[in-house]
Amino acid sequence: MPQLYNIYSLKILILLSTIMSAASANAQPLIKIDGSSTVYPITKTVASKFEIAKRNAVKVTVDISGSGGGFKKFCRGELDIANASRPILKNEMADCKNASVQYIEIPVAFDALTVAVNPENNWSTAMTIAELKKMWEPAAQGKITRWNQINPAWPDEVFRLYGADADSGTFDYFTKAIVGKAKSSRSDFNESKDDNVLVEGVASNKNGLGFFGFAYYIENQNKVTAIAIDNGNGAILPSVETVEDGSYQPLSRPIFIYVNAKAAGKGEVKEFVEFYMKNALLTVKEVKFFPLPPRAYTTMLEHFNKKRVGTVFNGISAVGLTIDDLIRREGRLEYDNY
């Protein structure tokens, strides 16, 4: 009897093993992406198109945790791809190196970081960098709270500020461009990692002012008004023309995906990145960002296929780059060590 029991047990184990092997063979491949809320609309749209093209044979998850949050997961080896609205920073490079995570840096578009106010605001439709700095710098906390403290011609009313949270690449870029140092800002403002929350905050408050990606502004032009930024050469509004000609400064910026070099060896990840580069031009326009020239996507695809790992930014979030500046950087023969 014990011998018979053992035979049955063995047959059951073999059957279970066969079932599990078949299930594993038929498991849907998964590509995991997380990071920037700014890059999210582009990558999410590409992911949806890719899933359709693959007839749902591959699943692509795209989540939002901010550029900083995305890099934390990416450098722990938890992601295949990180969305980032700024280049990888030195401390993140060190984290990736310590975990033996190599990465391929791929710029996918340009964004015009947009400062917006409520449509009822008819006084601060243009602002200088100095005025924005006076409003946002750490020294302003608890002291600079009214419009007329920024400009005597403006109302004696309390303004309300809305901005990205400290884990966001948008926050890093904005503070460096406006205040002069990344993450250097007053902390008494309404923060969120969800750009739609920021838009709604400005839209619901006559004295609201906030910053977020251009795509979120374009989608909500009936709710908020973009401010023209004066960087010393006259007040310039964000637009296709002013980003392409480099005049909307210093709030024009490149945005990226970072691909785990090991994951790039997986067929589904390789196919996805190739699909991304081949469809980026039209998709970037579709979701209201600013595409790179076609030759740039061809070059990035070549870099990816050659697994050119590292970054051309040396861990520093560059401010004031034009599209041409970016292309020249990415065309360098050698990347900085990761």
C-alpha positions as CSV (number, residue, x, y, z in Angstrom):
1,M,0.0,0.0,0.0
2,P,2.7,2.5,0.8
3,Q,4.4,1.7,-2.5
4,L,1.1,2.4,-4.4
5,Y,0.8,5.7,-2.5
6,N,4.3,6.7,-3.5
7,I,3.5,5.9,-7.2
8,Y,0.3,8.0,-7.1
9,S,2.2,10.9,-5.3
10,L,4.9,10.8,-8.0
11,K,2.4,10.9,-10.8
12,I,0.6,13.9,-9.1
13,L,4.0,15.7,-8.8
14,I,4.8,15.1,-12.4
15,L,1.4,16.3,-13.5
16,L,1.7,19.5,-11.4
17,S,5.2,20.1,-12.7
18,T,3.9,19.8,-16.3
19,I,1.0,22.2,-15.6
20,M,3.3,24.7,-14.0
21,S,5.9,24.5,-16.8
22,A,3.1,25.0,-19.4
23,A,1.8,28.0,-17.5
24,S,5.3,29.4,-17.2
25,A,5.8,29.0,-20.9
26,N,2.6,30.7,-21.7
27,A,3.0,33.5,-19.1
28,Q,2.5,37.0,-20.5
29,P,5.9,38.8,-20.5
30,L,5.8,42.0,-18.3
31,I,7.7,45.2,-18.8
32,K,7.8,47.4,-15.7
33,I,8.1,51.2,-16.0
34,D,7.8,53.9,-13.3
35,G,9.0,57.4,-12.6
36,S,8.2,60.9,-13.9
37,S,4.6,62.1,-14.2
38,T,5.7,64.5,-16.9
39,V,7.0,61.6,-19.2
40,Y,4.1,59.4,-18.2
41,P,1.7,60.5,-21.0
42,I,4.3,59.8,-23.7
43,T,5.4,56.4,-22.4
44,K,1.8,55.3,-21.5
45,T,0.6,56.1,-25.0
46,V,3.5,54.2,-26.5
47,A,2.8,51.3,-24.2
48,S,-0.8,51.2,-25.2
49,K,0.1,51.2,-28.9
50,F,2.7,48.5,-28.3
51,E,0.3,46.2,-26.5
52,I,-2.1,46.6,-29.4
53,A,0.6,45.9,-32.0
54,K,1.6,42.8,-30.0
55,R,-2.1,41.7,-29.7
56,N,-1.7,41.9,-25.9
57,A,1.0,39.2,-25.9
58,V,3.1,41.6,-23.8
59,K,1.9,43.6,-20.7
60,V,3.5,47.0,-20.1
61,T,2.8,48.7,-16.7
62,V,3.5,52.4,-16.4
63,D,3.3,53.9,-12.9
64,I,4.1,57.3,-11.4
65,S,6.4,57.9,-8.5
66,G,8.3,61.0,-9.7
67,S,11.7,61.0,-11.3
68,G,13.5,60.5,-7.9
69,G,11.1,57.8,-6.8
70,G,11.5,56.0,-10.2
71,F,15.3,56.1,-10.0
72,K,15.2,54.7,-6.5
73,K,13.4,51.6,-7.8
74,F,15.4,51.5,-11.0
75,C,18.7,51.5,-9.2
76,R,17.5,48.6,-7.0
77,G,16.9,46.6,-10.2
78,E,13.1,46.7,-9.8
79,L,12.3,48.3,-13.1
80,D,13.0,47.7,-16.8
81,I,12.7,51.3,-17.6
82,A,12.5,54.6,-15.7
83,N,10.7,57.7,-16.9
84,A,12.7,60.8,-15.9
85,S,12.1,64.6,-16.4
86,R,15.7,65.3,-15.7
87,P,19.0,63.4,-16.1
88,I,20.2,60.9,-13.5
89,L,22.0,62.6,-10.6
90,K,25.3,61.7,-9.0
91,N,23.8,60.0,-6.0
92,E,21.6,57.9,-8.2
93,M,24.5,57.0,-10.5
94,A,26.3,55.8,-7.3
95,D,23.2,53.7,-6.2
96,C,23.0,52.1,-9.6
97,K,26.8,51.3,-9.7
98,N,26.6,49.8,-6.2
99,A,23.8,47.5,-7.3
100,S,25.5,46.7,-10.6
101,V,22.7,48.3,-12.6
102,Q,23.9,49.7,-15.9
103,Y,21.6,52.0,-17.9
104,I,21.1,53.3,-21.4
105,E,20.1,57.0,-21.4
106,I,17.5,57.9,-24.1
107,P,16.1,61.5,-24.5
108,V,12.6,61.2,-25.9
109,A,11.3,64.7,-26.2
110,F,11.5,68.3,-25.0
111,D,9.1,69.8,-22.5
112,A,8.3,73.5,-21.8
113,L,7.9,73.7,-18.0
114,T,4.9,76.0,-17.7
115,V,4.1,78.6,-15.0
116,A,0.4,79.2,-14.9
117,V,-2.1,81.4,-13.1
118,N,-5.9,81.5,-12.8
119,P,-7.7,83.1,-15.7
120,E,-9.0,85.9,-13.4
121,N,-5.4,87.0,-12.9
122,N,-4.9,89.9,-15.2
123,W,-1.8,91.4,-13.5
124,S,1.0,88.8,-13.6
125,T,0.6,87.5,-17.1
126,A,4.3,88.0,-17.6
127,M,7.0,87.6,-14.9
128,T,10.8,87.9,-14.8
129,I,13.0,85.2,-13.4
130,A,13.9,87.6,-10.5
131,E,10.2,87.9,-9.6
132,L,9.6,84.2,-9.7
133,K,12.8,83.7,-7.5
134,K,11.5,86.2,-5.0
135,M,8.3,84.2,-4.8
136,W,9.8,80.7,-4.5
137,E,13.2,81.0,-2.8
138,P,13.6,79.6,0.8
139,A,13.9,83.1,2.2
140,A,10.4,83.9,1.1
141,Q,8.8,81.3,3.4
142,G,6.4,83.0,5.8
143,K,7.5,86.5,4.6
144,I,6.6,86.9,1.0
145,T,3.0,86.0,0.8
146,R,1.2,88.9,-1.2
147,W,1.3,89.8,-4.8
148,N,2.4,93.5,-4.1
149,Q,5.5,92.2,-2.4
150,I,6.6,90.8,-5.7
151,N,5.6,93.8,-7.7
152,P,4.1,97.0,-6.1
153,A,1.7,97.4,-9.1
154,W,0.1,94.1,-8.3
155,P,-2.8,93.6,-5.8
156,D,-2.5,93.5,-2.0
157,E,-3.8,89.9,-1.9
158,V,-2.4,86.6,-0.7
159,F,-1.1,84.3,-3.4
160,R,-1.4,80.5,-3.3
161,L,1.5,78.4,-4.7
162,Y,1.2,75.0,-6.3
163,G,4.1,72.8,-7.4
164,A,5.5,69.3,-7.8
165,D,6.6,67.4,-4.8
166,A,10.3,67.0,-3.8
167,D,10.7,63.6,-5.4
168,S,9.8,65.1,-8.8
169,G,12.3,65.9,-11.5
170,T,10.1,68.8,-12.3
171,F,10.6,70.2,-8.8
172,D,14.4,69.7,-9.2
173,Y,14.5,71.4,-12.6
174,F,12.2,74.3,-11.6
175,T,14.1,75.2,-8.4
176,K,17.5,75.0,-10.2
177,A,16.3,77.2,-13.1
178,I,14.4,79.8,-11.0
179,V,16.1,79.7,-7.6
180,G,19.5,78.7,-8.7
181,K,19.8,75.4,-6.8
182,A,17.9,72.1,-7.1
183,K,15.5,71.4,-4.3
184,S,16.0,74.8,-2.9
185,S,12.5,76.3,-2.3
186,R,10.1,77.5,0.3
187,S,8.2,74.6,1.7
188,D,4.9,76.4,2.4
189,F,3.3,75.6,-0.9
190,N,0.7,73.1,-2.0
191,E,2.6,70.1,-3.5
192,S,1.5,67.0,-5.4
193,K,3.1,64.4,-7.6
194,D,-0.1,64.5,-9.7
195,D,0.0,67.4,-12.2
196,N,-3.7,67.3,-12.5
197,V,-4.1,68.2,-8.8
198,L,-1.8,71.2,-9.4
199,V,-3.9,72.3,-12.4
200,E,-7.1,72.1,-10.4
201,G,-5.5,74.0,-7.5
202,V,-4.6,76.9,-9.7
203,A,-8.0,76.7,-11.6
204,S,-9.9,76.9,-8.3
205,N,-8.1,79.9,-6.8
206,K,-8.1,83.4,-8.2
207,N,-4.7,84.0,-6.6
208,G,-3.2,80.6,-7.5
209,L,0.1,80.2,-9.3
210,G,1.7,76.8,-10.1
211,F,4.1,75.0,-12.4
212,F,3.8,71.8,-14.4
213,G,4.5,70.2,-17.7
214,F,3.3,71.9,-20.9
215,A,1.1,68.9,-21.9
216,Y,-1.0,69.5,-18.7
217,Y,-1.3,73.2,-19.5
218,I,-2.4,72.5,-23.1
219,E,-5.1,70.0,-21.9
220,N,-6.4,72.7,-19.5
221,Q,-6.2,76.0,-21.4
222,N,-9.8,76.7,-20.5
223,K,-8.9,76.4,-16.8
224,V,-5.5,78.1,-16.4
225,T,-3.4,80.8,-18.2
226,A,0.3,80.4,-19.1
227,I,2.7,83.1,-17.9
228,A,5.2,84.6,-20.3
229,I,8.7,84.3,-18.9
230,D,11.2,87.1,-19.2
231,N,14.7,85.9,-19.0
232,G,16.2,89.2,-19.9
233,N,15.3,89.1,-23.6
234,G,11.6,90.0,-23.3
235,A,8.6,88.0,-22.1
236,I,8.2,84.7,-24.0
237,L,5.3,82.2,-23.9
238,P,5.8,78.5,-24.1
239,S,5.0,77.2,-27.6
240,V,6.3,74.9,-30.4
241,E,8.1,77.8,-32.0
242,T,9.7,79.2,-28.8
243,V,10.9,75.7,-27.7
244,E,12.3,74.8,-31.1
245,D,14.1,78.1,-31.6
246,G,15.5,78.0,-28.1
247,S,14.0,81.3,-26.9
248,Y,11.8,79.9,-24.1
249,Q,14.4,79.8,-21.4
250,P,15.3,78.7,-18.9
251,L,12.2,76.4,-18.6
252,S,12.7,74.3,-21.8
253,R,14.1,70.9,-20.9
254,P,14.8,67.5,-22.3
255,I,12.9,64.5,-20.8
256,F,14.1,60.9,-20.8
257,I,13.7,57.2,-20.5
258,Y,16.5,55.1,-18.9
259,V,16.6,51.4,-19.9
260,N,18.2,48.8,-17.6
261,A,21.0,47.4,-19.8
262,K,20.4,43.8,-18.6
263,A,16.7,44.1,-19.2
264,A,17.4,45.3,-22.7
265,G,18.6,41.8,-23.5
266,K,15.1,40.5,-23.1
267,G,13.2,40.3,-26.3
268,E,10.1,42.1,-25.2
269,V,12.0,45.1,-23.8
270,K,14.2,45.4,-26.9
271,E,11.1,45.3,-29.1
272,F,9.4,47.9,-26.9
273,V,12.3,50.4,-27.0
274,E,12.6,49.9,-30.8
275,F,8.9,50.5,-31.1
276,Y,9.2,53.6,-28.8
277,M,11.9,55.2,-31.0
278,K,10.2,54.4,-34.3
279,N,6.9,55.9,-33.1
280,A,8.2,58.7,-30.8
281,L,7.9,61.5,-33.3
282,L,4.2,61.2,-33.9
283,T,3.4,60.1,-30.3
284,V,5.2,63.0,-28.7
285,K,3.2,65.4,-30.9
286,E,0.0,63.6,-30.2
287,V,0.4,64.1,-26.4
288,K,1.4,67.8,-26.8
289,F,5.1,67.6,-26.2
290,F,7.9,68.7,-28.5
291,P,9.6,66.0,-30.5
292,L,13.3,65.8,-31.3
293,P,14.4,65.8,-35.0
294,P,13.9,62.4,-36.7
295,R,17.7,61.9,-36.9
296,A,17.9,62.1,-33.1
297,Y,15.5,59.1,-32.7
298,T,17.5,57.2,-35.2
299,T,20.7,58.0,-33.3
300,M,19.1,57.0,-30.0
301,L,18.0,53.7,-31.4
302,E,21.6,53.0,-32.6
303,H,22.9,53.8,-29.1
304,F,20.4,51.5,-27.6
305,N,21.2,48.6,-30.0
306,K,24.9,49.1,-29.2
307,K,24.0,49.2,-25.5
308,R,25.9,52.4,-25.0
309,V,25.6,52.7,-21.2
310,G,26.0,55.8,-19.1
311,T,25.0,59.5,-19.3
312,V,26.3,62.6,-21.0
313,F,25.3,64.8,-18.1
314,N,27.8,63.6,-15.5
315,G,25.1,63.6,-12.8
316,I,24.2,67.2,-13.2
317,S,20.8,68.5,-14.2
318,A,21.7,71.0,-17.0
319,V,19.5,74.1,-17.3
320,G,19.0,76.2,-20.4
321,L,19.7,73.5,-23.0
322,T,18.2,73.9,-26.5
323,I,17.2,70.9,-28.7
324,D,20.4,71.5,-30.7
325,D,22.5,71.5,-27.5
326,L,21.0,68.2,-26.5
327,I,21.7,66.5,-29.9
328,R,25.3,67.7,-29.8
329,R,25.7,66.2,-26.3
330,E,24.1,62.9,-27.2
331,G,26.3,62.7,-30.2
332,R,29.5,62.5,-28.1
333,L,31.5,59.3,-28.7
334,E,32.0,58.6,-25.1
335,Y,29.4,58.6,-22.2
336,D,30.4,59.5,-18.7
337,N,31.0,56.4,-16.5
338,Y,27.9,55.1,-14.9
